[in-house]
Every structure is written in structure tokens, then in C-alpha cells.
Amino acid sequence: MFASDTVSLQPNLYLTLSGRYNTTSIKNRDQLHADNDPTTLSGDHRFERFNRAVGPS
């Protein structure tokens, strides 16, 4: 998801605000070791992040 807005502070000065939300899910299954084996590389992982930005234009 991404959102952006530009606001005029003065006739020649603008402020841009934006934000982006990313999410990713990864399901990794080890083909050599069972899920209950302590050496397995299997796992379910999720990455989430909100990136924001503010700047003059």
C-alpha cells in the first residue's frame, strides 16, 4: 500500500508526505530434515515494515 500527498506551504515551497507499507510471508520447507529435527531449515517467516518520507519540493 502506498500513499502520498503534497501540501503548498508558500507559492514556491511544497512539502511532500508519503508512506508505504510492505508485508512478505515466506514458508521454507527443508527437503533433507524432518520438521521436528533440530537441524532442519524449515520455518515460517513474515516481514512487515512501514516506510515514511517527508521532504521539501
All heavy atoms as atom14 arrays in JSON, in Angstrom:
{
  "sequence": "MFASDTVSLQPNLYLTLSGRYNTTSIKNRDQLHADNDPTTLSGDHRFERFNRAVGPS",
  "atom14_mask": [
    [1, 1, 1, 1, 1, 1, 1, 1, 0, 0, 0, 0, 0, 0],
    [1, 1, 1, 1, 1, 1, 1, 1, 1, 1, 1, 0, 0, 0],
    [1, 1, 1, 1, 1, 0, 0, 0, 0, 0, 0, 0, 0, 0],
    [1, 1, 1, 1, 1, 1, 0, 0, 0, 0, 0, 0, 0, 0],
    [1, 1, 1, 1, 1, 1, 1, 1, 0, 0, 0, 0, 0, 0],
    [1, 1, 1, 1, 1, 1, 1, 0, 0, 0, 0, 0, 0, 0],
    [1, 1, 1, 1, 1, 1, 1, 0, 0, 0, 0, 0, 0, 0],
    [1, 1, 1, 1, 1, 1, 0, 0, 0, 0, 0, 0, 0, 0],
    [1, 1, 1, 1, 1, 1, 1, 1, 0, 0, 0, 0, 0, 0],
    [1, 1, 1, 1, 1, 1, 1, 1, 1, 0, 0, 0, 0, 0],
    [1, 1, 1, 1, 1, 1, 1, 0, 0, 0, 0, 0, 0, 0],
    [1, 1, 1, 1, 1, 1, 1, 1, 0, 0, 0, 0, 0, 0],
    [1, 1, 1, 1, 1, 1, 1, 1, 0, 0, 0, 0, 0, 0],
    [1, 1, 1, 1, 1, 1, 1, 1, 1, 1, 1, 1, 0, 0],
    [1, 1, 1, 1, 1, 1, 1, 1, 0, 0, 0, 0, 0, 0],
    [1, 1, 1, 1, 1, 1, 1, 0, 0, 0, 0, 0, 0, 0],
    [1, 1, 1, 1, 1, 1, 1, 1, 0, 0, 0, 0, 0, 0],
    [1, 1, 1, 1, 1, 1, 0, 0, 0, 0, 0, 0, 0, 0],
    [1, 1, 1, 1, 0, 0, 0, 0, 0, 0, 0, 0, 0, 0],
    [1, 1, 1, 1, 1, 1, 1, 1, 1, 1, 1, 0, 0, 0],
    [1, 1, 1, 1, 1, 1, 1, 1, 1, 1, 1, 1, 0, 0],
    [1, 1, 1, 1, 1, 1, 1, 1, 0, 0, 0, 0, 0, 0],
    [1, 1, 1, 1, 1, 1, 1, 0, 0, 0, 0, 0, 0, 0],
    [1, 1, 1, 1, 1, 1, 1, 0, 0, 0, 0, 0, 0, 0],
    [1, 1, 1, 1, 1, 1, 0, 0, 0, 0, 0, 0, 0, 0],
    [1, 1, 1, 1, 1, 1, 1, 1, 0, 0, 0, 0, 0, 0],
    [1, 1, 1, 1, 1, 1, 1, 1, 1, 0, 0, 0, 0, 0],
    [1, 1, 1, 1, 1, 1, 1, 1, 0, 0, 0, 0, 0, 0],
    [1, 1, 1, 1, 1, 1, 1, 1, 1, 1, 1, 0, 0, 0],
    [1, 1, 1, 1, 1, 1, 1, 1, 0, 0, 0, 0, 0, 0],
    [1, 1, 1, 1, 1, 1, 1, 1, 1, 0, 0, 0, 0, 0],
    [1, 1, 1, 1, 1, 1, 1, 1, 0, 0, 0, 0, 0, 0],
    [1, 1, 1, 1, 1, 1, 1, 1, 1, 1, 0, 0, 0, 0],
    [1, 1, 1, 1, 1, 0, 0, 0, 0, 0, 0, 0, 0, 0],
    [1, 1, 1, 1, 1, 1, 1, 1, 0, 0, 0, 0, 0, 0],
    [1, 1, 1, 1, 1, 1, 1, 1, 0, 0, 0, 0, 0, 0],
    [1, 1, 1, 1, 1, 1, 1, 1, 0, 0, 0, 0, 0, 0],
    [1, 1, 1, 1, 1, 1, 1, 0, 0, 0, 0, 0, 0, 0],
    [1, 1, 1, 1, 1, 1, 1, 0, 0, 0, 0, 0, 0, 0],
    [1, 1, 1, 1, 1, 1, 1, 0, 0, 0, 0, 0, 0, 0],
    [1, 1, 1, 1, 1, 1, 1, 1, 0, 0, 0, 0, 0, 0],
    [1, 1, 1, 1, 1, 1, 0, 0, 0, 0, 0, 0, 0, 0],
    [1, 1, 1, 1, 0, 0, 0, 0, 0, 0, 0, 0, 0, 0],
    [1, 1, 1, 1, 1, 1, 1, 1, 0, 0, 0, 0, 0, 0],
    [1, 1, 1, 1, 1, 1, 1, 1, 1, 1, 0, 0, 0, 0],
    [1, 1, 1, 1, 1, 1, 1, 1, 1, 1, 1, 0, 0, 0],
    [1, 1, 1, 1, 1, 1, 1, 1, 1, 1, 1, 0, 0, 0],
    [1, 1, 1, 1, 1, 1, 1, 1, 1, 0, 0, 0, 0, 0],
    [1, 1, 1, 1, 1, 1, 1, 1, 1, 1, 1, 0, 0, 0],
    [1, 1, 1, 1, 1, 1, 1, 1, 1, 1, 1, 0, 0, 0],
    [1, 1, 1, 1, 1, 1, 1, 1, 0, 0, 0, 0, 0, 0],
    [1, 1, 1, 1, 1, 1, 1, 1, 1, 1, 1, 0, 0, 0],
    [1, 1, 1, 1, 1, 0, 0, 0, 0, 0, 0, 0, 0, 0],
    [1, 1, 1, 1, 1, 1, 1, 0, 0, 0, 0, 0, 0, 0],
    [1, 1, 1, 1, 0, 0, 0, 0, 0, 0, 0, 0, 0, 0],
    [1, 1, 1, 1, 1, 1, 1, 0, 0, 0, 0, 0, 0, 0],
    [1, 1, 1, 1, 1, 1, 0, 0, 0, 0, 0, 0, 0, 0]
  ],
  "atom14_positions": [
    [[0.85, -1.14, 0.0], [0.0, 0.0, 0.0], [0.91, 1.23, 0.0], [1.95, 1.24, 0.65], [-0.89, -0.02, 1.24], [-1.84, 1.12, 1.28], [-3.09, 1.09, 2.6], [-2.48, 0.03, 3.81], [0.0, 0.0, 0.0], [0.0, 0.0, 0.0], [0.0, 0.0, 0.0], [0.0, 0.0, 0.0], [0.0, 0.0, 0.0], [0.0, 0.0, 0.0]],
    [[0.54, 2.26, -0.74], [1.33, 3.48, -0.84], [0.39, 4.68, -0.83], [-0.66, 4.67, -1.45], [2.14, 3.47, -2.14], [2.95, 4.72, -2.35], [4.14, 4.91, -1.67], [2.5, 5.72, -3.2], [4.89, 6.06, -1.87], [3.24, 6.87, -3.39], [4.44, 7.04, -2.72], [0.0, 0.0, 0.0], [0.0, 0.0, 0.0], [0.0, 0.0, 0.0]],
    [[0.77, 5.72, -0.09], [0.0, 6.96, -0.07], [0.97, 8.13, -0.11], [2.07, 8.07, 0.45], [-0.85, 7.04, 1.19], [0.0, 0.0, 0.0], [0.0, 0.0, 0.0], [0.0, 0.0, 0.0], [0.0, 0.0, 0.0], [0.0, 0.0, 0.0], [0.0, 0.0, 0.0], [0.0, 0.0, 0.0], [0.0, 0.0, 0.0], [0.0, 0.0, 0.0]],
    [[0.57, 9.2, -0.79], [1.42, 10.38, -0.92], [0.54, 11.61, -1.03], [-0.55, 11.56, -1.59], [2.3, 10.25, -2.17], [3.1, 11.39, -2.31], [0.0, 0.0, 0.0], [0.0, 0.0, 0.0], [0.0, 0.0, 0.0], [0.0, 0.0, 0.0], [0.0, 0.0, 0.0], [0.0, 0.0, 0.0], [0.0, 0.0, 0.0], [0.0, 0.0, 0.0]],
    [[1.04, 12.73, -0.48], [0.32, 13.99, -0.58], [1.35, 15.13, -0.59], [2.38, 15.05, 0.07], [-0.63, 14.17, 0.6], [-1.62, 15.32, 0.39], [-1.76, 15.79, -0.75], [-2.26, 15.72, 1.38], [0.0, 0.0, 0.0], [0.0, 0.0, 0.0], [0.0, 0.0, 0.0], [0.0, 0.0, 0.0], [0.0, 0.0, 0.0], [0.0, 0.0, 0.0]],
    [[1.06, 16.16, -1.37], [1.91, 17.34, -1.43], [1.1, 18.54, -0.99], [-0.01, 18.76, -1.47], [2.45, 17.55, -2.86], [3.19, 16.39, -3.24], [3.36, 18.76, -2.94], [0.0, 0.0, 0.0], [0.0, 0.0, 0.0], [0.0, 0.0, 0.0], [0.0, 0.0, 0.0], [0.0, 0.0, 0.0], [0.0, 0.0, 0.0], [0.0, 0.0, 0.0]],
    [[1.67, 19.31, -0.06], [0.99, 20.47, 0.52], [1.79, 21.72, 0.16], [3.01, 21.74, 0.26], [0.92, 20.32, 2.06], [0.22, 21.52, 2.68], [0.22, 19.04, 2.44], [0.0, 0.0, 0.0], [0.0, 0.0, 0.0], [0.0, 0.0, 0.0], [0.0, 0.0, 0.0], [0.0, 0.0, 0.0], [0.0, 0.0, 0.0], [0.0, 0.0, 0.0]],
    [[1.08, 22.77, -0.26], [1.74, 24.03, -0.58], [1.87, 24.87, 0.69], [0.87, 25.27, 1.3], [0.93, 24.8, -1.63], [1.5, 26.06, -1.86], [0.0, 0.0, 0.0], [0.0, 0.0, 0.0], [0.0, 0.0, 0.0], [0.0, 0.0, 0.0], [0.0, 0.0, 0.0], [0.0, 0.0, 0.0], [0.0, 0.0, 0.0], [0.0, 0.0, 0.0]],
    [[3.12, 25.14, 1.11], [3.37, 25.96, 2.3], [3.45, 27.44, 1.92], [3.02, 28.3, 2.69], [4.65, 25.52, 2.99], [4.69, 24.06, 3.45], [6.05, 23.73, 4.03], [3.58, 23.78, 4.45], [0.0, 0.0, 0.0], [0.0, 0.0, 0.0], [0.0, 0.0, 0.0], [0.0, 0.0, 0.0], [0.0, 0.0, 0.0], [0.0, 0.0, 0.0]],
    [[4.01, 27.71, 0.75], [4.13, 29.05, 0.18], [4.03, 28.89, -1.33], [4.1, 27.77, -1.84], [5.47, 29.69, 0.56], [5.64, 29.96, 2.03], [7.0, 30.59, 2.34], [7.81, 30.84, 1.46], [7.26, 30.8, 3.62], [0.0, 0.0, 0.0], [0.0, 0.0, 0.0], [0.0, 0.0, 0.0], [0.0, 0.0, 0.0], [0.0, 0.0, 0.0]],
    [[3.89, 29.99, -2.08], [3.76, 29.85, -3.54], [4.93, 29.09, -4.2], [4.73, 28.44, -5.22], [3.7, 31.28, -4.04], [3.16, 32.06, -2.89], [3.7, 31.39, -1.66], [0.0, 0.0, 0.0], [0.0, 0.0, 0.0], [0.0, 0.0, 0.0], [0.0, 0.0, 0.0], [0.0, 0.0, 0.0], [0.0, 0.0, 0.0], [0.0, 0.0, 0.0]],
    [[6.1, 29.12, -3.61], [7.24, 28.42, -4.22], [7.84, 27.34, -3.31], [8.94, 26.88, -3.55], [8.33, 29.43, -4.58], [8.85, 30.18, -3.36], [8.26, 30.1, -2.29], [9.93, 30.89, -3.53], [0.0, 0.0, 0.0], [0.0, 0.0, 0.0], [0.0, 0.0, 0.0], [0.0, 0.0, 0.0], [0.0, 0.0, 0.0], [0.0, 0.0, 0.0]],
    [[7.11, 26.92, -2.27], [7.6, 25.89, -1.35], [6.51, 24.86, -1.09], [5.39, 25.22, -0.67], [8.05, 26.52, -0.02], [8.61, 25.56, 1.03], [9.87, 24.88, 0.51], [8.87, 26.3, 2.32], [0.0, 0.0, 0.0], [0.0, 0.0, 0.0], [0.0, 0.0, 0.0], [0.0, 0.0, 0.0], [0.0, 0.0, 0.0], [0.0, 0.0, 0.0]],
    [[6.84, 23.59, -1.33], [5.89, 22.49, -1.16], [6.49, 21.45, -0.21], [7.69, 21.28, -0.16], [5.58, 21.83, -2.51], [4.95, 22.77, -3.49], [5.74, 23.53, -4.34], [3.58, 22.89, -3.56], [5.16, 24.4, -5.25], [2.99, 23.75, -4.46], [3.79, 24.5, -5.3], [3.21, 25.36, -6.19], [0.0, 0.0, 0.0], [0.0, 0.0, 0.0]],
    [[5.62, 20.77, 0.5], [6.03, 19.7, 1.4], [5.35, 18.42, 0.94], [4.13, 18.37, 0.77], [5.62, 20.01, 2.84], [6.0, 18.98, 3.89], [7.52, 18.9, 4.02], [5.36, 19.32, 5.22], [0.0, 0.0, 0.0], [0.0, 0.0, 0.0], [0.0, 0.0, 0.0], [0.0, 0.0, 0.0], [0.0, 0.0, 0.0], [0.0, 0.0, 0.0]],
    [[6.14, 17.38, 0.71], [5.61, 16.1, 0.27], [5.7, 15.1, 1.41], [6.76, 14.93, 2.03], [6.41, 15.57, -0.94], [6.31, 16.52, -2.0], [5.85, 14.24, -1.42], [0.0, 0.0, 0.0], [0.0, 0.0, 0.0], [0.0, 0.0, 0.0], [0.0, 0.0, 0.0], [0.0, 0.0, 0.0], [0.0, 0.0, 0.0], [0.0, 0.0, 0.0]],
    [[4.57, 14.44, 1.7], [4.48, 13.41, 2.74], [4.09, 12.11, 2.05], [3.21, 12.1, 1.19], [3.41, 13.77, 3.76], [3.51, 15.15, 4.41], [2.22, 15.5, 5.11], [4.67, 15.17, 5.37], [0.0, 0.0, 0.0], [0.0, 0.0, 0.0], [0.0, 0.0, 0.0], [0.0, 0.0, 0.0], [0.0, 0.0, 0.0], [0.0, 0.0, 0.0]],
    [[4.74, 11.01, 2.43], [4.38, 9.73, 1.83], [4.64, 8.6, 2.8], [5.4, 8.74, 3.76], [5.16, 9.5, 0.53], [6.54, 9.42, 0.79], [0.0, 0.0, 0.0], [0.0, 0.0, 0.0], [0.0, 0.0, 0.0], [0.0, 0.0, 0.0], [0.0, 0.0, 0.0], [0.0, 0.0, 0.0], [0.0, 0.0, 0.0], [0.0, 0.0, 0.0]],
    [[3.97, 7.49, 2.55], [4.15, 6.3, 3.36], [3.88, 5.06, 2.53], [3.03, 5.06, 1.65], [0.0, 0.0, 0.0], [0.0, 0.0, 0.0], [0.0, 0.0, 0.0], [0.0, 0.0, 0.0], [0.0, 0.0, 0.0], [0.0, 0.0, 0.0], [0.0, 0.0, 0.0], [0.0, 0.0, 0.0], [0.0, 0.0, 0.0], [0.0, 0.0, 0.0]],
    [[4.63, 4.01, 2.83], [4.46, 2.75, 2.11], [4.53, 1.6, 3.12], [5.42, 1.55, 3.96], [5.58, 2.58, 1.07], [5.42, 1.32, 0.24], [6.55, 1.16, -0.77], [7.78, 0.82, -0.07], [8.95, 1.4, -0.3], [9.05, 2.37, -1.17], [10.01, 1.03, 0.37], [0.0, 0.0, 0.0], [0.0, 0.0, 0.0], [0.0, 0.0, 0.0]],
    [[3.57, 0.68, 3.02], [3.53, -0.49, 3.89], [3.83, -1.74, 3.06], [3.2, -1.97, 2.03], [2.15, -0.62, 4.55], [2.01, -1.86, 5.38], [2.63, -1.97, 6.61], [1.25, -2.93, 4.93], [2.51, -3.12, 7.37], [1.12, -4.07, 5.68], [1.75, -4.16, 6.9], [1.63, -5.3, 7.65], [0.0, 0.0, 0.0], [0.0, 0.0, 0.0]],
    [[4.82, -2.51, 3.48], [5.19, -3.75, 2.81], [5.01, -4.92, 3.76], [5.33, -4.8, 4.94], [6.67, -3.72, 2.38], [6.97, -2.66, 1.39], [6.77, -1.5, 1.64], [7.47, -3.07, 0.25], [0.0, 0.0, 0.0], [0.0, 0.0, 0.0], [0.0, 0.0, 0.0], [0.0, 0.0, 0.0], [0.0, 0.0, 0.0], [0.0, 0.0, 0.0]],
    [[4.55, -6.04, 3.24], [4.49, -7.26, 4.01], [4.83, -8.44, 3.1], [4.42, -8.46, 1.94], [3.12, -7.46, 4.68], [3.15, -8.65, 5.46], [1.99, -7.53, 3.69], [0.0, 0.0, 0.0], [0.0, 0.0, 0.0], [0.0, 0.0, 0.0], [0.0, 0.0, 0.0], [0.0, 0.0, 0.0], [0.0, 0.0, 0.0], [0.0, 0.0, 0.0]],
    [[5.6, -9.39, 3.62], [6.0, -10.57, 2.86], [5.97, -11.78, 3.79], [6.42, -11.7, 4.93], [7.43, -10.4, 2.31], [7.47, -9.26, 1.47], [7.87, -11.61, 1.51], [0.0, 0.0, 0.0], [0.0, 0.0, 0.0], [0.0, 0.0, 0.0], [0.0, 0.0, 0.0], [0.0, 0.0, 0.0], [0.0, 0.0, 0.0], [0.0, 0.0, 0.0]],
    [[5.44, -12.88, 3.3], [5.43, -14.14, 4.05], [6.24, -15.17, 3.28], [6.12, -15.28, 2.06], [4.01, -14.65, 4.22], [3.26, -13.75, 4.99], [0.0, 0.0, 0.0], [0.0, 0.0, 0.0], [0.0, 0.0, 0.0], [0.0, 0.0, 0.0], [0.0, 0.0, 0.0], [0.0, 0.0, 0.0], [0.0, 0.0, 0.0], [0.0, 0.0, 0.0]],
    [[7.06, -15.92, 4.02], [7.9, -16.96, 3.42], [7.69, -18.26, 4.18], [7.78, -18.28, 5.41], [9.39, -16.57, 3.47], [9.62, -15.29, 2.69], [10.26, -17.7, 2.93], [10.99, -14.72, 2.86], [0.0, 0.0, 0.0], [0.0, 0.0, 0.0], [0.0, 0.0, 0.0], [0.0, 0.0, 0.0], [0.0, 0.0, 0.0], [0.0, 0.0, 0.0]],
    [[7.41, -19.33, 3.45], [7.29, -20.67, 4.04], [8.41, -21.51, 3.44], [8.39, -21.82, 2.26], [5.93, -21.27, 3.74], [4.81, -20.54, 4.42], [3.48, -21.18, 4.17], [2.42, -20.39, 4.92], [1.11, -21.01, 4.81], [0.0, 0.0, 0.0], [0.0, 0.0, 0.0], [0.0, 0.0, 0.0], [0.0, 0.0, 0.0], [0.0, 0.0, 0.0]],
    [[9.37, -21.85, 4.27], [10.54, -22.6, 3.84], [10.42, -24.04, 4.35], [10.2, -24.26, 5.53], [11.81, -21.94, 4.4], [13.06, -22.58, 3.88], [13.16, -22.86, 2.69], [14.02, -22.8, 4.76], [0.0, 0.0, 0.0], [0.0, 0.0, 0.0], [0.0, 0.0, 0.0], [0.0, 0.0, 0.0], [0.0, 0.0, 0.0], [0.0, 0.0, 0.0]],
    [[10.54, -25.02, 3.46], [10.46, -26.43, 3.86], [11.75, -27.14, 3.47], [12.14, -27.18, 2.31], [9.27, -27.12, 3.18], [7.93, -26.58, 3.63], [7.7, -26.9, 5.1], [6.55, -26.2, 5.62], [6.61, -25.17, 6.49], [7.76, -24.73, 6.92], [5.53, -24.59, 6.93], [0.0, 0.0, 0.0], [0.0, 0.0, 0.0], [0.0, 0.0, 0.0]],
    [[12.41, -27.7, 4.48], [13.65, -28.44, 4.3], [13.33, -29.83, 3.74], [12.53, -30.57, 4.31], [14.35, -28.56, 5.66], [15.77, -29.08, 5.56], [16.11, -29.73, 4.56], [16.55, -28.82, 6.51], [0.0, 0.0, 0.0], [0.0, 0.0, 0.0], [0.0, 0.0, 0.0], [0.0, 0.0, 0.0], [0.0, 0.0, 0.0], [0.0, 0.0, 0.0]],
    [[13.93, -30.18, 2.63], [13.68, -31.48, 1.99], [14.57, -32.58, 2.55], [14.36, -33.75, 2.26], [13.89, -31.36, 0.48], [12.97, -30.37, -0.2], [11.53, -30.84, -0.17], [11.22, -31.99, -0.47], [10.63, -29.95, 0.21], [0.0, 0.0, 0.0], [0.0, 0.0, 0.0], [0.0, 0.0, 0.0], [0.0, 0.0, 0.0], [0.0, 0.0, 0.0]],
    [[15.6, -32.23, 3.35], [16.53, -33.23, 3.86], [16.25, -33.63, 5.31], [16.57, -34.75, 5.71], [17.97, -32.69, 3.77], [18.46, -32.36, 2.36], [19.84, -31.76, 2.41], [18.42, -33.59, 1.47], [0.0, 0.0, 0.0], [0.0, 0.0, 0.0], [0.0, 0.0, 0.0], [0.0, 0.0, 0.0], [0.0, 0.0, 0.0], [0.0, 0.0, 0.0]],
    [[15.68, -32.73, 6.1], [15.45, -33.0, 7.53], [13.97, -32.79, 7.86], [13.33, -31.88, 7.35], [16.29, -32.05, 8.39], [17.76, -32.15, 8.11], [18.54, -33.16, 8.6], [18.58, -31.36, 7.38], [19.79, -33.0, 8.19], [19.84, -31.9, 7.43], [0.0, 0.0, 0.0], [0.0, 0.0, 0.0], [0.0, 0.0, 0.0], [0.0, 0.0, 0.0]],
    [[13.46, -33.63, 8.75], [12.06, -33.51, 9.17], [11.86, -32.24, 9.99], [12.8, -31.71, 10.58], [11.67, -34.74, 9.99], [0.0, 0.0, 0.0], [0.0, 0.0, 0.0], [0.0, 0.0, 0.0], [0.0, 0.0, 0.0], [0.0, 0.0, 0.0], [0.0, 0.0, 0.0], [0.0, 0.0, 0.0], [0.0, 0.0, 0.0], [0.0, 0.0, 0.0]],
    [[10.61, -31.75, 10.05], [10.3, -30.52, 10.78], [10.65, -30.6, 12.27], [10.96, -29.6, 12.89], [8.83, -30.16, 10.62], [8.53, -29.56, 9.25], [9.5, -29.17, 8.55], [7.35, -29.49, 8.88], [0.0, 0.0, 0.0], [0.0, 0.0, 0.0], [0.0, 0.0, 0.0], [0.0, 0.0, 0.0], [0.0, 0.0, 0.0], [0.0, 0.0, 0.0]],
    [[10.59, -31.8, 12.86], [10.9, -31.91, 14.29], [12.4, -32.14, 14.56], [12.82, -32.23, 15.69], [10.07, -33.04, 14.92], [10.29, -34.37, 14.25], [11.04, -34.48, 13.28], [9.62, -35.4, 14.75], [0.0, 0.0, 0.0], [0.0, 0.0, 0.0], [0.0, 0.0, 0.0], [0.0, 0.0, 0.0], [0.0, 0.0, 0.0], [0.0, 0.0, 0.0]],
    [[13.21, -32.24, 13.51], [14.67, -32.4, 13.65], [15.28, -31.03, 13.99], [15.0, -30.05, 13.32], [15.23, -32.92, 12.32], [16.71, -33.24, 12.36], [17.42, -32.73, 13.24], [17.15, -34.0, 11.49], [0.0, 0.0, 0.0], [0.0, 0.0, 0.0], [0.0, 0.0, 0.0], [0.0, 0.0, 0.0], [0.0, 0.0, 0.0], [0.0, 0.0, 0.0]],
    [[16.14, -30.93, 15.03], [16.72, -29.63, 15.4], [17.63, -29.03, 14.33], [17.92, -27.84, 14.36], [17.49, -29.92, 16.68], [17.58, -31.39, 16.81], [16.53, -32.0, 15.93], [0.0, 0.0, 0.0], [0.0, 0.0, 0.0], [0.0, 0.0, 0.0], [0.0, 0.0, 0.0], [0.0, 0.0, 0.0], [0.0, 0.0, 0.0], [0.0, 0.0, 0.0]],
    [[18.07, -29.82, 13.36], [18.95, -29.28, 12.31], [18.16, -28.84, 11.07], [18.76, -28.43, 10.08], [19.99, -30.33, 11.88], [19.32, -31.49, 11.37], [20.87, -30.73, 13.06], [0.0, 0.0, 0.0], [0.0, 0.0, 0.0], [0.0, 0.0, 0.0], [0.0, 0.0, 0.0], [0.0, 0.0, 0.0], [0.0, 0.0, 0.0], [0.0, 0.0, 0.0]],
    [[16.84, -28.92, 11.13], [16.03, -28.55, 9.97], [16.12, -27.06, 9.67], [16.31, -26.23, 10.56], [14.56, -28.97, 10.16], [13.86, -28.7, 8.94], [13.88, -28.17, 11.25], [0.0, 0.0, 0.0], [0.0, 0.0, 0.0], [0.0, 0.0, 0.0], [0.0, 0.0, 0.0], [0.0, 0.0, 0.0], [0.0, 0.0, 0.0], [0.0, 0.0, 0.0]],
    [[15.98, -26.72, 8.41], [15.94, -25.32, 7.98], [14.51, -24.86, 7.7], [14.31, -23.74, 7.22], [16.79, -25.14, 6.72], [18.27, -25.45, 6.89], [18.99, -25.35, 5.56], [18.9, -24.54, 7.92], [0.0, 0.0, 0.0], [0.0, 0.0, 0.0], [0.0, 0.0, 0.0], [0.0, 0.0, 0.0], [0.0, 0.0, 0.0], [0.0, 0.0, 0.0]],
    [[13.53, -25.69, 8.0], [12.13, -25.33, 7.79], [11.72, -24.19, 8.7], [12.22, -24.06, 9.82], [11.21, -26.53, 8.06], [11.43, -27.55, 7.11], [0.0, 0.0, 0.0], [0.0, 0.0, 0.0], [0.0, 0.0, 0.0], [0.0, 0.0, 0.0], [0.0, 0.0, 0.0], [0.0, 0.0, 0.0], [0.0, 0.0, 0.0], [0.0, 0.0, 0.0]],
    [[10.8, -23.36, 8.22], [10.29, -22.28, 9.05], [9.3, -21.43, 8.3], [9.25, -21.42, 7.07], [0.0, 0.0, 0.0], [0.0, 0.0, 0.0], [0.0, 0.0, 0.0], [0.0, 0.0, 0.0], [0.0, 0.0, 0.0], [0.0, 0.0, 0.0], [0.0, 0.0, 0.0], [0.0, 0.0, 0.0], [0.0, 0.0, 0.0], [0.0, 0.0, 0.0]],
    [[8.47, -20.73, 9.05], [7.51, -19.78, 8.51], [7.92, -18.4, 9.01], [8.05, -18.19, 10.22], [6.09, -20.1, 8.98], [5.61, -21.45, 8.47], [6.09, -21.88, 7.4], [4.77, -22.07, 9.14], [0.0, 0.0, 0.0], [0.0, 0.0, 0.0], [0.0, 0.0, 0.0], [0.0, 0.0, 0.0], [0.0, 0.0, 0.0], [0.0, 0.0, 0.0]],
    [[8.13, -17.48, 8.09], [8.64, -16.16, 8.45], [7.77, -15.08, 7.81], [7.22, -15.28, 6.73], [10.09, -16.0, 8.0], [10.97, -17.1, 8.48], [11.44, -17.17, 9.77], [11.44, -18.22, 7.86], [12.18, -18.25, 9.91], [12.19, -18.91, 8.77], [0.0, 0.0, 0.0], [0.0, 0.0, 0.0], [0.0, 0.0, 0.0], [0.0, 0.0, 0.0]],
    [[7.7, -13.96, 8.5], [6.9, -12.83, 7.99], [7.69, -11.54, 8.22], [8.25, -11.33, 9.3], [5.57, -12.77, 8.7], [4.66, -11.71, 8.14], [3.31, -11.77, 8.83], [2.5, -10.68, 8.32], [1.28, -10.83, 7.88], [0.72, -12.01, 7.91], [0.61, -9.8, 7.43], [0.0, 0.0, 0.0], [0.0, 0.0, 0.0], [0.0, 0.0, 0.0]],
    [[7.73, -10.7, 7.22], [8.4, -9.42, 7.29], [7.37, -8.33, 7.04], [6.63, -8.38, 6.07], [9.5, -9.36, 6.22], [10.15, -8.01, 6.1], [11.12, -7.6, 7.0], [9.79, -7.14, 5.09], [11.71, -6.36, 6.89], [10.37, -5.9, 4.97], [11.33, -5.51, 5.87], [0.0, 0.0, 0.0], [0.0, 0.0, 0.0], [0.0, 0.0, 0.0]],
    [[7.32, -7.34, 7.94], [6.42, -6.2, 7.8], [7.19, -4.92, 8.07], [8.03, -4.89, 8.97], [5.27, -6.3, 8.79], [4.37, -7.49, 8.58], [3.27, -7.54, 9.61], [2.34, -6.73, 9.49], [3.38, -8.36, 10.52], [0.0, 0.0, 0.0], [0.0, 0.0, 0.0], [0.0, 0.0, 0.0], [0.0, 0.0, 0.0], [0.0, 0.0, 0.0]],
    [[6.88, -3.89, 7.3], [7.57, -2.62, 7.51], [6.74, -1.46, 6.97], [6.11, -1.59, 5.92], [8.92, -2.64, 6.81], [9.71, -1.4, 7.05], [11.1, -1.53, 6.53], [11.85, -0.35, 6.94], [13.14, -0.29, 7.0], [13.85, -1.33, 6.67], [13.74, 0.81, 7.37], [0.0, 0.0, 0.0], [0.0, 0.0, 0.0], [0.0, 0.0, 0.0]],
    [[6.76, -0.35, 7.69], [6.14, 0.88, 7.23], [7.26, 1.9, 6.98], [8.01, 2.22, 7.9], [5.15, 1.42, 8.26], [4.48, 2.68, 7.8], [3.5, 2.65, 6.82], [4.85, 3.91, 8.33], [2.9, 3.8, 6.39], [4.24, 5.07, 7.9], [3.26, 5.01, 6.93], [0.0, 0.0, 0.0], [0.0, 0.0, 0.0], [0.0, 0.0, 0.0]],
    [[7.39, 2.33, 5.75], [8.4, 3.33, 5.37], [7.7, 4.68, 5.19], [6.7, 4.78, 4.48], [9.08, 2.94, 4.05], [9.84, 1.67, 4.17], [10.68, 1.52, 5.03], [9.53, 0.71, 3.3], [0.0, 0.0, 0.0], [0.0, 0.0, 0.0], [0.0, 0.0, 0.0], [0.0, 0.0, 0.0], [0.0, 0.0, 0.0], [0.0, 0.0, 0.0]],
    [[8.24, 5.7, 5.81], [7.65, 7.02, 5.69], [8.71, 7.99, 5.13], [9.91, 7.76, 5.26], [7.13, 7.51, 7.03], [8.21, 7.59, 8.08], [7.59, 7.67, 9.48], [8.61, 7.65, 10.49], [9.26, 6.58, 10.92], [8.99, 5.42, 10.41], [10.17, 6.67, 11.85], [0.0, 0.0, 0.0], [0.0, 0.0, 0.0], [0.0, 0.0, 0.0]],
    [[8.23, 9.06, 4.54], [9.14, 10.06, 3.98], [8.48, 11.43, 4.06], [7.29, 11.58, 3.87], [9.48, 9.73, 2.54], [0.0, 0.0, 0.0], [0.0, 0.0, 0.0], [0.0, 0.0, 0.0], [0.0, 0.0, 0.0], [0.0, 0.0, 0.0], [0.0, 0.0, 0.0], [0.0, 0.0, 0.0], [0.0, 0.0, 0.0], [0.0, 0.0, 0.0]],
    [[9.31, 12.43, 4.36], [8.87, 13.82, 4.39], [9.98, 14.62, 3.73], [11.17, 14.42, 4.01], [8.67, 14.33, 5.83], [8.3, 15.81, 5.85], [7.63, 13.51, 6.56], [0.0, 0.0, 0.0], [0.0, 0.0, 0.0], [0.0, 0.0, 0.0], [0.0, 0.0, 0.0], [0.0, 0.0, 0.0], [0.0, 0.0, 0.0], [0.0, 0.0, 0.0]],
    [[9.61, 15.52, 2.85], [10.66, 16.32, 2.2], [10.1, 17.52, 1.48], [8.95, 17.55, 1.06], [0.0, 0.0, 0.0], [0.0, 0.0, 0.0], [0.0, 0.0, 0.0], [0.0, 0.0, 0.0], [0.0, 0.0, 0.0], [0.0, 0.0, 0.0], [0.0, 0.0, 0.0], [0.0, 0.0, 0.0], [0.0, 0.0, 0.0], [0.0, 0.0, 0.0]],
    [[10.94, 18.57, 1.32], [10.54, 19.74, 0.56], [10.62, 19.45, -0.93], [11.41, 18.63, -1.38], [11.55, 20.81, 0.97], [12.77, 20.02, 1.34], [12.28, 18.72, 1.9], [0.0, 0.0, 0.0], [0.0, 0.0, 0.0], [0.0, 0.0, 0.0], [0.0, 0.0, 0.0], [0.0, 0.0, 0.0], [0.0, 0.0, 0.0], [0.0, 0.0, 0.0]],
    [[9.79, 20.14, -1.69], [9.85, 20.0, -3.15], [9.91, 21.37, -3.78], [9.43, 22.32, -3.27], [8.65, 19.3, -3.73], [8.0, 18.45, -2.91], [0.0, 0.0, 0.0], [0.0, 0.0, 0.0], [0.0, 0.0, 0.0], [0.0, 0.0, 0.0], [0.0, 0.0, 0.0], [0.0, 0.0, 0.0], [0.0, 0.0, 0.0], [0.0, 0.0, 0.0]]
  ]
}
